[in-house]
Amino acid sequence: MRTPSGILHVVDFKTDQIVAAIQ
């Protein structure tokens, strides 16, 4: 299953923000 790097980058960025908010 291939994911466009653009979408993958956005998901990774949001995930990083969520992790930062939790910590």
PDB file of N, H, CA, C and O in Angstrom:
ATOM      1  N   MET A   1       0.861  -1.193   0.000  1.00  0.00           N
ATOM      2  CA  MET A   1       0.000   0.000   0.000  1.00  0.00           C
ATOM      3  C   MET A   1       0.896   1.242   0.000  1.00  0.00           C
ATOM      4  O   MET A   1       1.682   1.452   0.924  1.00  0.00           O
ATOM      5  N   ARG A   2       0.769   2.047  -1.031  1.00  0.00           N
ATOM      6  H   ARG A   2       0.131   1.877  -1.782  1.00  0.00           H
ATOM      7  CA  ARG A   2       1.609   3.245  -1.137  1.00  0.00           C
ATOM      8  C   ARG A   2       0.866   4.476  -0.648  1.00  0.00           C
ATOM      9  O   ARG A   2      -0.324   4.643  -0.914  1.00  0.00           O
ATOM     10  N   THR A   3       1.568   5.324   0.060  1.00  0.00           N
ATOM     11  H   THR A   3       2.535   5.188   0.276  1.00  0.00           H
ATOM     12  CA  THR A   3       0.967   6.574   0.540  1.00  0.00           C
ATOM     13  C   THR A   3       1.756   7.749  -0.015  1.00  0.00           C
ATOM     14  O   THR A   3       2.984   7.752   0.075  1.00  0.00           O
ATOM     15  N   PRO A   4       1.097   8.736  -0.581  1.00  0.00           N
ATOM     16  CA  PRO A   4       1.802   9.922  -1.088  1.00  0.00           C
ATOM     17  C   PRO A   4       2.650  10.553   0.008  1.00  0.00           C
ATOM     18  O   PRO A   4       2.179  10.742   1.129  1.00  0.00           O
ATOM     19  N   SER A   5       3.887  10.877  -0.309  1.00  0.00           N
ATOM     20  H   SER A   5       4.270  10.724  -1.221  1.00  0.00           H
ATOM     21  CA  SER A   5       4.791  11.441   0.697  1.00  0.00           C
ATOM     22  C   SER A   5       4.225  12.722   1.298  1.00  0.00           C
ATOM     23  O   SER A   5       4.485  13.032   2.461  1.00  0.00           O
ATOM     24  N   GLY A   6       3.454  13.466   0.513  1.00  0.00           N
ATOM     25  H   GLY A   6       3.243  13.214  -0.431  1.00  0.00           H
ATOM     26  CA  GLY A   6       2.876  14.711   1.019  1.00  0.00           C
ATOM     27  C   GLY A   6       1.922  14.437   2.166  1.00  0.00           C
ATOM     28  O   GLY A   6       1.998  15.079   3.214  1.00  0.00           O
ATOM     29  N   ILE A   7       1.010  13.468   1.965  1.00  0.00           N
ATOM     30  H   ILE A   7       0.948  12.946   1.114  1.00  0.00           H
ATOM     31  CA  ILE A   7       0.044  13.129   3.016  1.00  0.00           C
ATOM     32  C   ILE A   7       0.783  12.510   4.199  1.00  0.00           C
ATOM     33  O   ILE A   7       0.482  12.810   5.355  1.00  0.00           O
ATOM     34  N   LEU A   8       1.744  11.653   3.905  1.00  0.00           N
ATOM     35  H   LEU A   8       1.988  11.409   2.967  1.00  0.00           H
ATOM     36  CA  LEU A   8       2.493  10.994   4.967  1.00  0.00           C
ATOM     37  C   LEU A   8       3.204  12.033   5.829  1.00  0.00           C
ATOM     38  O   LEU A   8       3.281  11.887   7.048  1.00  0.00           O
ATOM     39  N   HIS A   9       3.718  13.075   5.197  1.00  0.00           N
ATOM     40  H   HIS A   9       3.656  13.194   4.206  1.00  0.00           H
ATOM     41  CA  HIS A   9       4.422  14.129   5.937  1.00  0.00           C
ATOM     42  C   HIS A   9       3.448  14.863   6.857  1.00  0.00           C
ATOM     43  O   HIS A   9       3.790  15.181   7.996  1.00  0.00           O
ATOM     44  N   VAL A  10       2.250  15.131   6.371  1.00  0.00           N
ATOM     45  H   VAL A  10       1.972  14.873   5.446  1.00  0.00           H
ATOM     46  CA  VAL A  10       1.245  15.837   7.175  1.00  0.00           C
ATOM     47  C   VAL A  10       0.846  14.981   8.371  1.00  0.00           C
ATOM     48  O   VAL A  10       0.737  15.482   9.490  1.00  0.00           O
ATOM     49  N   VAL A  11       0.627  13.688   8.132  1.00  0.00           N
ATOM     50  H   VAL A  11       0.715  13.282   7.223  1.00  0.00           H
ATOM     51  CA  VAL A  11       0.240  12.785   9.226  1.00  0.00           C
ATOM     52  C   VAL A  11       1.355  12.720  10.259  1.00  0.00           C
ATOM     53  O   VAL A  11       1.097  12.768  11.461  1.00  0.00           O
ATOM     54  N   ASP A  12       2.600  12.610   9.790  1.00  0.00           N
ATOM     55  H   ASP A  12       2.810  12.570   8.813  1.00  0.00           H
ATOM     56  CA  ASP A  12       3.733  12.536  10.706  1.00  0.00           C
ATOM     57  C   ASP A  12       3.850  13.825  11.516  1.00  0.00           C
ATOM     58  O   ASP A  12       4.170  13.791  12.705  1.00  0.00           O
ATOM     59  N   PHE A  13       3.590  14.956  10.872  1.00  0.00           N
ATOM     60  H   PHE A  13       3.330  14.983   9.907  1.00  0.00           H
ATOM     61  CA  PHE A  13       3.677  16.248  11.554  1.00  0.00           C
ATOM     62  C   PHE A  13       2.609  16.345  12.637  1.00  0.00           C
ATOM     63  O   PHE A  13       2.898  16.782  13.751  1.00  0.00           O
ATOM     64  N   LYS A  14       1.376  15.943  12.322  1.00  0.00           N
ATOM     65  H   LYS A  14       1.141  15.588  11.417  1.00  0.00           H
ATOM     66  CA  LYS A  14       0.292  16.001  13.309  1.00  0.00           C
ATOM     67  C   LYS A  14       0.564  15.033  14.449  1.00  0.00           C
ATOM     68  O   LYS A  14       0.316  15.353  15.612  1.00  0.00           O
ATOM     69  N   THR A  15       1.072  13.848  14.122  1.00  0.00           N
ATOM     70  H   THR A  15       1.274  13.588  13.178  1.00  0.00           H
ATOM     71  CA  THR A  15       1.381  12.870  15.163  1.00  0.00           C
ATOM     72  C   THR A  15       2.438  13.434  16.104  1.00  0.00           C
ATOM     73  O   THR A  15       2.353  13.253  17.319  1.00  0.00           O
ATOM     74  N   ASP A  16       3.434  14.119  15.542  1.00  0.00           N
ATOM     75  H   ASP A  16       3.502  14.266  14.555  1.00  0.00           H
ATOM     76  CA  ASP A  16       4.496  14.704  16.363  1.00  0.00           C
ATOM     77  C   ASP A  16       3.922  15.768  17.289  1.00  0.00           C
ATOM     78  O   ASP A  16       4.337  15.871  18.444  1.00  0.00           O
ATOM     79  N   GLN A  17       2.981  16.553  16.801  1.00  0.00           N
ATOM     80  H   GLN A  17       2.644  16.470  15.863  1.00  0.00           H
ATOM     81  CA  GLN A  17       2.359  17.589  17.638  1.00  0.00           C
ATOM     82  C   GLN A  17       1.574  16.947  18.778  1.00  0.00           C
ATOM     83  O   GLN A  17       1.620  17.419  19.914  1.00  0.00           O
ATOM     84  N   ILE A  18       0.854  15.869  18.472  1.00  0.00           N
ATOM     85  H   ILE A  18       0.816  15.485  17.550  1.00  0.00           H
ATOM     86  CA  ILE A  18       0.060  15.186  19.502  1.00  0.00           C
ATOM     87  C   ILE A  18       0.985  14.623  20.575  1.00  0.00           C
ATOM     88  O   ILE A  18       0.716  14.763  21.768  1.00  0.00           O
ATOM     89  N   VAL A  19       2.074  13.988  20.149  1.00  0.00           N
ATOM     90  H   VAL A  19       2.293  13.875  19.180  1.00  0.00           H
ATOM     91  CA  VAL A  19       3.026  13.418  21.105  1.00  0.00           C
ATOM     92  C   VAL A  19       3.617  14.520  21.979  1.00  0.00           C
ATOM     93  O   VAL A  19       3.775  14.340  23.187  1.00  0.00           O
ATOM     94  N   ALA A  20       3.941  15.653  21.377  1.00  0.00           N
ATOM     95  H   ALA A  20       3.813  15.800  20.396  1.00  0.00           H
ATOM     96  CA  ALA A  20       4.517  16.771  22.130  1.00  0.00           C
ATOM     97  C   ALA A  20       3.499  17.309  23.134  1.00  0.00           C
ATOM     98  O   ALA A  20       3.868  17.709  24.238  1.00  0.00           O
ATOM     99  N   ALA A  21       2.223  17.318  22.755  1.00  0.00           N
ATOM    100  H   ALA A  21       1.924  16.993  21.858  1.00  0.00           H
ATOM    101  CA  ALA A  21       1.183  17.827  23.643  1.00  0.00           C
ATOM    102  C   ALA A  21       0.975  16.880  24.825  1.00  0.00           C
ATOM    103  O   ALA A  21       0.713  17.323  25.944  1.00  0.00           O
ATOM    104  N   ILE A  22       1.093  15.579  24.571  1.00  0.00           N
ATOM    105  H   ILE A  22       1.306  15.219  23.662  1.00  0.00           H
ATOM    106  CA  ILE A  22       0.878  14.595  25.638  1.00  0.00           C
ATOM    107  C   ILE A  22       2.026  14.647  26.645  1.00  0.00           C
ATOM    108  O   ILE A  22       1.805  14.561  27.853  1.00  0.00           O
ATOM    109  N   GLN A  23       3.237  14.786  26.146  1.00  0.00           N
ATOM    110  H   GLN A  23       3.417  14.856  25.165  1.00  0.00           H
ATOM    111  CA  GLN A  23       4.392  14.735  27.045  1.00  0.00           C
ATOM    112  C   GLN A  23       4.486  15.938  27.955  1.00  0.00           C
ATOM    113  O   GLN A  23       5.408  16.029  28.765  1.00  0.00           O
TER     114      GLN A  23
END
